[in-house]
Amino acid sequence: FSAASREIRALKQLQTPLPVVEYILDHDLYFTKTLKAYYSEKRFSHVYSTAKVAYRIAQANHLRADHAFQAAILHDMAKDLSDDVALDLIQQYETHKGPFEPYVLHQFAGAILARNEFHIEEPSILDAIRFHTTGNADLHPLAKVIYASDKIEPLRGYDSSSLIKACEKNIDDGFIAVLKDN
């Protein structure tokens, strides 16, 4: 683990053991208040659960688990923006030129907010946020982790344990299983 503590405190990097990140979030330290301002309590529970699942899946697949946690904890930060505000953000910053259906606005606006608010620069993290609802033709393995984790995190209200295990065993096969299940 080599992230500077100032980068961890700002959520720019999370390259630190998962229990440290959980302690930060559970005790409302550092970036937590800024992060939680984007979420209702229920949505924060969802993204936190998604982040924990994503971390496990990424780790099992020898991917950057810290990147998975970052993308997952940020993936819905634009979910509660009005369509007009999200579209304004997209038109101002996004290079992907739509058209944009209302249900996808939050994924594109979320990547913008992650970059602008938390200074996330890693393309794989931003793409994972940008395509966590729809996917795209050339998904990076991290984006598959976030897409799947968002759909199968335990708070969704159904037994997704077999899908989680499938993703932990092999993200490509698990991702396909999640697509078929959804």
ZAGU-928926 format. One line per 5 residues: number of its first residue (from 1); their letters; for each residue x, y negated, z of N, C-alpha, C, O. Coordinates in nm, 3 decimals. Atoms other than C-alpha are relative to their C-alpha. Layout:
ZAGU-928926
NUM) A) X,Y,Z,X,Y,Z,X,Y,Z,X,Y,Z | ...;
This chain:
ZAGU-928926
1) FSAAS) 0.085,0.118,0.000,0.000,0.000,0.000,0.089,-0.124,0.000,0.179,-0.136,0.082 | -0.091,0.112,0.013,0.153,-0.327,-0.106,-0.069,-0.135,-0.019,-0.001,-0.232,-0.053 | 0.066,0.129,0.019,-0.110,-0.602,-0.124,0.036,-0.095,0.112,0.049,-0.055,0.228 | -0.027,0.102,-0.101,-0.030,-0.924,0.054,-0.126,-0.020,0.084,-0.238,-0.013,0.033 | 0.115,0.014,-0.090,-0.251,-0.983,0.356,-0.091,-0.115,-0.043,-0.212,-0.107,-0.024;
6) REIRA) 0.084,0.112,0.043,-0.371,-1.318,0.214,-0.090,0.043,-0.115,-0.203,-0.006,-0.127 | 0.084,-0.049,0.110,-0.497,-1.135,-0.096,-0.110,0.092,0.051,-0.221,0.092,-0.002 | 0.103,-0.085,-0.061,-0.680,-0.880,0.119,-0.105,-0.087,0.067,-0.225,-0.062,0.052 | 0.094,0.089,-0.069,-0.835,-1.158,0.329,-0.092,-0.072,-0.097,-0.203,-0.111,-0.060 | 0.080,0.070,0.101,-0.963,-1.318,0.007,-0.078,0.097,-0.091,-0.154,0.051,-0.176;
11) LKQLQ) 0.061,-0.105,0.082,-1.085,-0.986,-0.150,0.060,0.005,-0.140,0.007,0.073,-0.228 | -0.067,-0.006,0.131,-0.849,-1.046,-0.443,0.063,0.138,-0.020,0.069,0.188,-0.132 | -0.056,-0.136,0.000,-0.683,-0.713,-0.356,-0.056,0.074,0.119,-0.087,0.013,0.222 | 0.040,-0.083,-0.115,-0.791,-0.425,-0.133,0.092,0.119,0.012,0.050,0.226,0.058 | -0.095,-0.110,-0.004,-0.482,-0.212,-0.155,0.047,0.020,0.144,0.159,-0.015,0.181;
16) TPLPV) -0.024,-0.028,-0.141,-0.500,-0.107,0.209,-0.088,0.120,0.035,-0.184,0.147,-0.036 | 0.081,-0.118,-0.032,-0.640,0.203,0.382,-0.149,-0.033,0.017,-0.184,-0.139,0.069 | 0.144,0.020,-0.007,-1.017,0.241,0.362,-0.049,-0.036,0.140,-0.135,-0.123,0.152 | 0.048,0.040,-0.133,-1.065,0.228,0.742,0.025,-0.148,0.032,-0.053,-0.208,0.106 | -0.027,0.143,-0.022,-0.908,-0.121,0.741,-0.107,-0.083,-0.073,-0.159,-0.178,-0.016;
21) VEYIL) 0.102,0.071,0.076,-1.149,-0.238,0.469,-0.136,0.013,0.070,-0.210,-0.085,0.081 | 0.126,-0.020,-0.071,-1.443,-0.086,0.656,-0.004,-0.083,0.128,-0.109,-0.138,0.162 | -0.006,0.081,-0.121,-1.331,-0.260,0.976,-0.026,-0.147,-0.034,-0.101,-0.215,0.037 | 0.021,0.138,0.044,-1.317,-0.594,0.791,-0.149,-0.025,-0.027,-0.205,-0.123,0.021 | 0.141,0.016,0.035,-1.669,-0.545,0.653,-0.092,0.018,0.121,-0.187,-0.058,0.139;
26) DHDLY) 0.086,-0.029,-0.115,-1.818,-0.399,0.971,0.006,-0.108,0.107,-0.086,-0.121,0.187 | -0.016,0.105,-0.101,-1.688,-0.690,1.180,-0.007,-0.141,-0.061,0.033,-0.239,0.003 | 0.020,0.129,0.067,-1.764,-0.970,0.930,0.125,-0.088,-0.001,0.118,-0.207,0.029 | -0.126,0.074,0.004,-1.400,-1.072,0.891,0.030,-0.047,-0.142,-0.022,0.008,-0.240 | -0.059,0.050,0.124,-1.226,-1.269,0.614,-0.105,-0.029,-0.108,-0.185,-0.122,-0.092;
31) FTKTL) 0.086,0.025,0.116,-1.418,-1.247,0.283,-0.145,0.039,0.022,-0.229,0.008,-0.062 | 0.132,-0.062,-0.017,-1.725,-1.080,0.432,-0.114,-0.101,-0.003,-0.216,-0.074,-0.067 | 0.111,0.097,-0.001,-1.937,-1.391,0.494,-0.027,-0.053,-0.141,-0.143,-0.067,-0.180 | 0.019,0.046,0.138,-1.879,-1.518,0.140,-0.067,0.109,-0.083,-0.159,0.081,-0.159 | 0.057,-0.113,0.073,-1.956,-1.174,-0.001,-0.147,0.020,0.036,-0.231,0.032,-0.053;
36) KAYYS) 0.137,-0.026,-0.044,-2.270,-1.123,0.208,-0.097,-0.111,-0.039,-0.218,-0.088,-0.044 | 0.088,0.109,0.042,-2.404,-1.462,0.100,-0.068,0.030,-0.133,-0.172,-0.029,-0.164 | 0.058,-0.038,0.128,-2.474,-1.305,-0.240,-0.106,0.109,0.012,-0.174,0.139,-0.086 | 0.085,-0.118,-0.014,-2.679,-1.018,-0.097,-0.104,-0.015,0.110,-0.080,-0.079,0.213 | 0.093,-0.023,-0.111,-2.991,-0.949,0.101,0.061,0.111,0.085,0.154,0.179,0.041;
41) EKRFS) -0.053,-0.106,-0.086,-2.928,-0.713,0.390,-0.015,0.138,-0.065,0.076,0.221,-0.058 | 0.025,-0.129,0.066,-3.082,-0.423,0.195,0.097,0.020,-0.117,0.152,0.129,-0.134 | -0.091,-0.014,0.115,-2.875,-0.493,-0.117,0.144,0.019,0.047,0.220,0.095,-0.014 | -0.135,-0.020,-0.051,-2.557,-0.523,0.089,0.019,0.145,0.045,0.125,0.204,0.020 | -0.010,-0.141,-0.039,-2.628,-0.179,0.237,0.021,0.088,-0.122,0.100,0.182,-0.118;
46) HVYST) -0.016,-0.076,0.125,-2.661,-0.047,-0.119,0.141,-0.014,-0.056,0.204,0.087,-0.090 | -0.133,0.016,0.062,-2.336,-0.200,-0.248,0.109,0.058,0.089,0.209,0.109,0.038 | -0.099,-0.057,-0.093,-2.145,-0.092,0.064,0.000,0.153,-0.013,0.106,0.215,-0.017 | 0.010,-0.144,0.019,-2.273,0.264,0.025,0.058,0.040,-0.136,0.130,0.140,-0.147 | -0.054,-0.025,0.133,-2.191,0.251,-0.347,0.153,-0.006,0.002,0.220,0.076,-0.060;
51) AKVAY) -0.146,0.017,-0.007,-1.838,0.130,-0.266,0.066,0.119,0.067,0.173,0.163,0.024 | -0.057,-0.117,-0.069,-1.777,0.419,-0.026,-0.001,0.123,-0.091,0.096,0.198,-0.095 | 0.009,-0.113,0.094,-1.897,0.674,-0.283,0.102,-0.019,-0.113,0.172,0.075,-0.150 | -0.093,0.028,0.109,-1.694,0.506,-0.558,0.144,0.025,0.043,0.224,0.080,-0.033 | -0.135,-0.021,-0.053,-1.382,0.513,-0.341,0.033,0.150,0.000,0.139,0.191,-0.046;
56) RIAQA) -0.022,-0.145,-0.006,-1.421,0.889,-0.282,0.015,0.061,-0.139,0.104,0.142,-0.162 | -0.005,-0.055,0.135,-1.488,0.966,-0.648,0.130,-0.040,-0.069,0.195,0.043,-0.132 | -0.124,0.046,0.063,-1.198,0.753,-0.770,0.121,0.072,0.058,0.208,0.118,-0.016 | -0.113,-0.067,-0.066,-0.960,0.903,-0.516,0.010,0.145,-0.047,0.120,0.193,-0.074 | 0.000,-0.140,0.042,-1.063,1.257,-0.613,0.046,0.016,-0.146,0.097,0.121,-0.184;
61) NHLRA) -0.039,-0.003,0.142,-0.997,1.171,-0.980,0.133,-0.068,-0.027,0.168,-0.095,-0.142 | -0.132,0.062,0.011,-0.657,1.013,-0.911,-0.004,-0.135,-0.071,0.086,-0.170,-0.148 | 0.015,0.136,0.050,-0.783,0.666,-1.004,0.024,-0.096,0.116,0.033,-0.053,0.231 | -0.021,0.101,-0.105,-0.728,0.343,-0.811,-0.126,-0.014,0.084,-0.221,-0.081,0.045 | 0.116,0.003,-0.089,-0.970,0.390,-0.523,-0.028,-0.141,0.051,-0.144,-0.178,0.071;
66) DHAFQ) 0.021,0.138,-0.045,-0.914,0.031,-0.406,-0.070,-0.081,-0.109,-0.154,-0.165,-0.077 | 0.070,0.069,0.109,-1.022,-0.095,-0.750,-0.146,0.044,-0.006,-0.235,-0.038,-0.030 | 0.137,-0.050,0.000,-1.329,0.126,-0.734,-0.081,-0.065,0.111,-0.196,-0.106,0.090 | 0.070,0.064,-0.112,-1.421,-0.014,-0.393,-0.030,-0.146,-0.034,-0.141,-0.192,-0.012 | 0.021,0.141,0.036,-1.373,-0.372,-0.515,-0.112,-0.016,-0.102,-0.202,-0.097,-0.082;
71) AAILH) 0.103,0.011,0.104,-1.583,-0.323,-0.827,-0.138,0.033,0.056,-0.235,-0.035,0.025 | 0.129,-0.041,-0.054,-1.858,-0.146,-0.636,-0.056,-0.100,0.100,-0.177,-0.127,0.100 | 0.050,0.094,-0.101,-1.879,-0.397,-0.351,-0.044,-0.132,-0.065,-0.121,-0.208,-0.007 | 0.033,0.122,0.072,-1.907,-0.676,-0.610,-0.104,0.020,-0.111,-0.151,-0.077,-0.169 | 0.074,-0.027,0.123,-2.120,-0.505,-0.875,-0.137,-0.066,-0.009,-0.182,-0.095,-0.120;
76) DMAKD) 0.134,0.059,0.005,-2.458,-0.655,-0.778,-0.003,-0.144,0.050,-0.111,-0.195,0.083 | 0.000,0.132,-0.063,-2.347,-0.999,-0.660,-0.084,-0.104,-0.076,-0.117,-0.207,-0.019 | 0.085,0.092,0.074,-2.550,-1.170,-0.934,-0.144,0.051,-0.012,-0.225,-0.009,-0.083 | 0.131,-0.063,0.014,-2.856,-0.948,-0.893,-0.115,-0.092,0.039,-0.222,-0.086,-0.021 | 0.107,0.086,-0.048,-3.058,-1.212,-0.708,0.001,-0.140,-0.060,-0.077,-0.226,-0.019;
81) LSDDV) 0.002,0.128,0.071,-2.971,-1.503,-0.937,-0.122,-0.005,-0.091,-0.166,0.098,-0.142 | 0.108,0.013,0.097,-3.254,-1.638,-1.146,0.057,0.029,-0.139,0.177,0.016,-0.162 | -0.045,-0.027,0.137,-3.239,-1.542,-1.513,0.064,-0.123,-0.061,0.163,-0.112,-0.133 | -0.054,0.124,0.057,-3.176,-1.906,-1.604,0.142,-0.027,0.049,0.229,-0.063,-0.030 | -0.134,0.024,-0.056,-2.877,-1.941,-1.368,0.099,0.103,-0.055,0.210,0.067,-0.094;
86) ALDLI) -0.088,-0.105,0.054,-2.732,-1.606,-1.481,0.033,-0.027,-0.146,0.148,-0.015,-0.188 | -0.023,0.028,0.142,-2.776,-1.698,-1.847,0.091,-0.121,-0.018,0.175,-0.121,-0.108 | -0.091,0.116,0.007,-2.610,-2.036,-1.791,0.145,0.041,0.027,0.235,-0.002,-0.045 | -0.135,-0.050,-0.029,-2.309,-1.862,-1.633,0.057,0.076,-0.120,0.171,0.055,-0.160 | -0.044,-0.082,0.113,-2.290,-1.617,-1.921,0.035,-0.088,-0.119,0.138,-0.068,-0.183;
91) QQYET) -0.026,0.087,0.115,-2.314,-1.888,-2.185,0.125,-0.085,0.021,0.193,-0.121,-0.075 | -0.116,0.082,-0.028,-2.044,-2.089,-2.010,0.130,0.080,-0.003,0.232,0.028,-0.049 | -0.125,-0.072,-0.021,-1.790,-1.810,-1.943,0.018,0.129,-0.080,0.131,0.171,-0.104 | -0.010,-0.136,0.056,-1.868,-1.483,-2.119,0.037,-0.004,-0.147,-0.015,-0.085,-0.223 | -0.039,-0.010,0.141,-1.703,-1.388,-2.447,-0.094,0.092,-0.078,-0.109,0.079,-0.199;
96) HKGPF) 0.100,-0.088,0.061,-1.961,-1.113,-2.515,-0.124,-0.085,-0.029,-0.178,-0.146,0.063 | 0.102,0.095,0.040,-2.232,-1.298,-2.706,-0.141,0.057,-0.016,-0.219,0.004,-0.095 | 0.139,-0.044,-0.007,-2.546,-1.093,-2.643,-0.056,0.049,-0.133,0.021,0.080,-0.224 | 0.101,0.058,-0.088,-2.834,-1.096,-2.700,-0.007,0.073,0.135,0.037,0.187,0.147 | 0.004,-0.053,-0.135,-2.898,-1.037,-2.332,-0.143,0.022,0.046,-0.222,-0.072,0.057;
101) EPYVL) 0.129,-0.032,-0.059,-3.203,-0.859,-2.201,0.005,-0.040,0.147,0.111,-0.035,0.209 | -0.002,0.045,-0.141,-3.310,-0.983,-1.855,0.061,0.101,0.097,0.127,0.061,0.193 | -0.051,-0.100,-0.094,-3.218,-0.652,-1.686,0.153,0.013,0.000,0.209,0.075,0.091 | -0.146,-0.008,0.004,-2.852,-0.687,-1.791,0.070,-0.129,0.040,0.193,-0.132,0.052 | -0.063,0.128,-0.032,-2.793,-1.049,-1.700,0.089,0.009,0.122,0.198,-0.048,0.125;
106) HQFAG) -0.076,-0.005,-0.127,-2.674,-0.962,-1.349,0.136,0.067,-0.017,0.230,0.033,0.055 | -0.130,-0.067,0.014,-2.396,-0.732,-1.472,0.103,-0.095,-0.063,0.218,-0.098,-0.019 | -0.093,0.095,0.062,-2.239,-0.997,-1.698,0.029,-0.118,0.093,0.144,-0.158,0.109 | -0.019,0.111,-0.094,-2.295,-1.281,-1.449,0.080,0.045,0.121,0.158,-0.032,0.176 | -0.075,-0.053,-0.114,-2.159,-1.058,-1.171,0.150,0.005,-0.025,0.229,-0.027,0.063;
111) AILAR) -0.143,-0.002,0.034,-1.827,-1.012,-1.350,0.057,-0.142,0.003,0.171,-0.163,0.047 | -0.044,0.140,-0.003,-1.804,-1.389,-1.390,0.017,-0.047,0.144,0.117,-0.109,0.178 | -0.009,0.040,-0.141,-1.877,-1.447,-1.020,0.117,0.068,0.070,0.186,0.005,0.151 | -0.113,-0.071,-0.061,-1.623,-1.181,-0.919,0.131,-0.068,-0.036,0.220,-0.083,0.049 | -0.121,0.069,0.044,-1.359,-1.359,-1.123,0.010,-0.140,0.061,0.116,-0.179,0.109;
116) NEFHI) -0.004,0.139,-0.047,-1.455,-1.712,-1.018,0.003,-0.014,0.152,0.074,-0.099,0.205 | 0.012,0.012,-0.145,-1.539,-1.655,-0.651,0.114,0.071,0.073,0.166,0.020,0.173 | -0.100,-0.081,-0.071,-1.287,-1.384,-0.556,0.130,0.016,-0.078,0.220,0.089,-0.035 | -0.123,0.001,0.081,-1.023,-1.436,-0.827,0.043,0.139,-0.045,0.162,0.170,-0.053 | -0.027,-0.133,0.054,-1.052,-1.081,-0.956,0.045,-0.019,-0.144,-0.024,-0.081,-0.225;
121) EEPSI) -0.055,0.015,0.134,-0.836,-1.060,-1.266,0.017,0.133,-0.072,0.035,0.136,-0.194 | -0.023,-0.132,0.057,-0.800,-0.686,-1.322,-0.112,0.033,-0.101,-0.229,0.043,-0.062 | 0.102,-0.025,0.101,-0.978,-0.611,-1.653,-0.088,0.123,0.028,-0.208,0.120,0.001 | 0.081,-0.120,-0.025,-1.089,-0.261,-1.548,-0.106,-0.024,0.108,-0.216,0.032,0.100 | 0.099,0.034,-0.103,-1.262,-0.401,-1.237,-0.111,-0.085,-0.060,-0.229,-0.060,-0.038;
126) LDAIR) 0.100,0.089,0.061,-1.434,-0.677,-1.434,-0.089,0.076,-0.099,-0.210,0.054,-0.103 | 0.081,-0.079,0.094,-1.545,-0.433,-1.706,-0.092,0.097,0.074,-0.204,0.122,0.029 | 0.085,-0.090,-0.077,-1.676,-0.191,-1.445,-0.123,-0.074,0.052,-0.233,-0.019,0.053 | 0.114,0.083,-0.044,-1.895,-0.470,-1.306,-0.086,-0.037,-0.121,-0.208,-0.026,-0.116 | 0.068,0.049,0.121,-1.985,-0.598,-1.654,-0.089,0.106,-0.065,-0.189,0.071,-0.128;
131) FHTTG) 0.076,-0.105,0.068,-2.117,-0.259,-1.772,-0.058,0.104,0.096,-0.085,0.217,0.055 | 0.046,-0.100,-0.096,-2.240,-0.092,-1.452,-0.147,0.040,-0.017,-0.189,0.142,0.037 | 0.140,-0.034,0.024,-2.604,-0.093,-1.567,-0.019,0.071,-0.133,-0.094,0.168,-0.141 | 0.023,-0.050,0.136,-2.580,-0.019,-1.938,0.109,0.092,-0.052,0.085,0.173,-0.141 | -0.112,-0.070,0.060,-2.239,0.130,-1.995,0.034,-0.066,-0.132,-0.023,-0.169,-0.169;
136) NADLH) -0.031,0.041,0.137,-2.082,0.082,-2.334,0.069,0.118,-0.069,0.090,0.223,-0.007 | -0.052,-0.112,0.079,-1.927,0.297,-2.607,0.138,0.047,0.044,0.175,0.161,0.017 | -0.138,-0.033,-0.033,-1.575,0.291,-2.463,0.027,-0.029,0.147,0.112,-0.113,0.180 | -0.014,0.026,-0.144,-1.605,0.304,-2.083,0.133,0.050,0.054,0.174,0.163,0.030 | -0.120,-0.036,-0.076,-1.285,0.304,-1.880,-0.045,0.097,0.110,-0.159,0.088,0.156;
141) PLAKV) 0.039,-0.091,-0.108,-1.283,0.585,-1.619,-0.051,-0.073,0.126,-0.143,-0.023,0.192 | 0.049,0.075,-0.116,-1.326,0.322,-1.344,-0.144,-0.045,-0.021,-0.224,-0.042,0.073 | 0.138,0.041,0.029,-1.642,0.193,-1.514,-0.095,0.119,0.012,-0.209,0.102,0.057 | 0.082,-0.119,-0.018,-1.775,0.550,-1.522,-0.024,0.026,0.148,-0.135,0.064,0.188 | 0.014,-0.018,-0.146,-1.711,0.574,-1.147,-0.104,-0.096,0.056,-0.189,-0.055,0.135;
146) IYASD) 0.093,0.100,-0.053,-1.902,0.252,-1.079,-0.142,0.027,-0.050,-0.237,0.021,0.028 | 0.131,-0.032,0.056,-2.189,0.338,-1.312,-0.063,0.116,0.077,-0.177,0.107,0.123 | 0.052,-0.119,-0.068,-2.229,0.681,-1.153,-0.028,-0.027,0.147,-0.134,0.009,0.198 | 0.016,0.027,-0.143,-2.180,0.564,-0.795,-0.122,-0.085,0.028,-0.192,-0.063,0.127 | 0.118,0.087,-0.015,-2.445,0.296,-0.838,-0.129,0.081,-0.008,-0.225,0.051,0.062;
151) KIEPL) 0.122,-0.081,0.019,-2.697,0.559,-0.948,-0.018,0.108,0.106,-0.130,0.149,0.134 | 0.008,-0.119,-0.086,-2.613,0.832,-0.696,0.036,-0.026,0.146,0.044,0.069,0.224 | -0.036,0.024,-0.139,-2.520,0.657,-0.372,-0.115,0.048,0.090,-0.232,0.041,0.050 | 0.099,-0.068,-0.085,-2.703,0.823,-0.079,-0.122,-0.082,0.041,-0.225,-0.023,0.072 | 0.114,0.080,-0.041,-2.932,0.530,0.005,-0.108,-0.010,-0.108,-0.212,-0.072,-0.085;
156) RGYDS) 0.099,0.002,0.108,-3.116,0.577,-0.326,-0.124,0.083,0.033,-0.227,0.070,-0.033 | 0.119,-0.070,-0.047,-3.349,0.814,-0.144,-0.024,0.138,-0.060,-0.135,0.191,-0.050 | 0.012,-0.138,0.047,-3.286,1.148,-0.311,0.133,0.071,0.024,0.235,0.006,0.045 | -0.122,-0.075,-0.026,-3.034,1.426,-0.263,0.089,0.000,-0.124,0.066,0.073,-0.221 | -0.092,0.013,0.112,-2.751,1.328,-0.494,0.133,0.068,0.026,0.229,0.048,-0.048;
161) SSLIK) -0.128,-0.060,-0.041,-2.484,1.538,-0.323,0.063,0.085,-0.111,0.185,0.086,-0.125 | -0.059,-0.082,0.108,-2.443,1.775,-0.620,0.059,-0.088,-0.110,0.160,-0.053,-0.170 | -0.054,0.092,0.100,-2.392,1.480,-0.856,0.127,-0.067,0.050,0.222,-0.087,-0.026 | -0.122,0.058,-0.058,-2.141,1.321,-0.620,0.114,0.100,-0.011,0.225,0.064,-0.050 | -0.103,-0.104,0.009,-1.952,1.651,-0.605,0.048,0.019,-0.144,0.167,0.037,-0.169;
166) ACEKN) -0.037,-0.015,0.142,-1.961,1.682,-0.985,0.093,-0.114,-0.043,0.189,-0.092,-0.117 | -0.085,0.115,0.034,-1.813,1.331,-1.017,0.135,0.010,0.069,0.237,-0.029,0.011 | -0.128,-0.018,-0.069,-1.547,1.409,-0.758,0.086,0.106,-0.068,0.208,0.094,-0.072 | -0.074,-0.108,0.067,-1.452,1.725,-0.946,0.060,-0.049,-0.131,0.176,-0.021,-0.161 | -0.047,0.052,0.129,-1.425,1.551,-1.285,-0.092,-0.115,-0.040,-0.210,-0.092,-0.067;
171) IDDGF) 0.086,0.116,0.025,-1.551,1.199,-1.355,-0.065,0.005,-0.137,-0.178,-0.041,-0.152 | 0.062,-0.006,0.132,-1.612,1.263,-1.726,-0.121,0.091,0.001,-0.228,0.053,-0.046 | 0.111,-0.094,-0.007,-1.829,1.570,-1.664,-0.108,-0.050,0.097,-0.227,-0.039,0.068 | 0.095,0.052,-0.097,-1.990,1.412,-1.357,-0.079,-0.117,-0.056,-0.200,-0.128,-0.033 | 0.066,0.114,0.063,-2.069,1.094,-1.549,-0.110,0.049,-0.095,-0.221,-0.004,-0.096;
176) IAVLK) 0.101,-0.055,0.092,-2.249,1.298,-1.816,-0.117,0.059,0.078,-0.233,0.043,0.039 | 0.108,-0.055,-0.083,-2.444,1.481,-1.545,-0.089,-0.111,0.057,-0.211,-0.096,0.063 | 0.077,0.114,-0.052,-2.549,1.147,-1.394,-0.087,-0.061,-0.111,-0.203,-0.095,-0.087 | 0.078,0.052,0.112,-2.658,1.020,-1.737,-0.121,0.089,-0.027,-0.232,0.039,-0.047 | 0.111,-0.094,0.026,-2.869,1.333,-1.791,-0.103,-0.007,0.110,-0.223,0.002,0.083;
181) DN) 0.091,0.003,-0.114,-3.018,1.308,-1.441,-0.085,-0.128,0.002,-0.199,-0.127,0.048 | 0.070,0.128,-0.002,-3.116,0.944,-1.487,-0.077,-0.023,-0.129,-0.142,-0.126,-0.145;
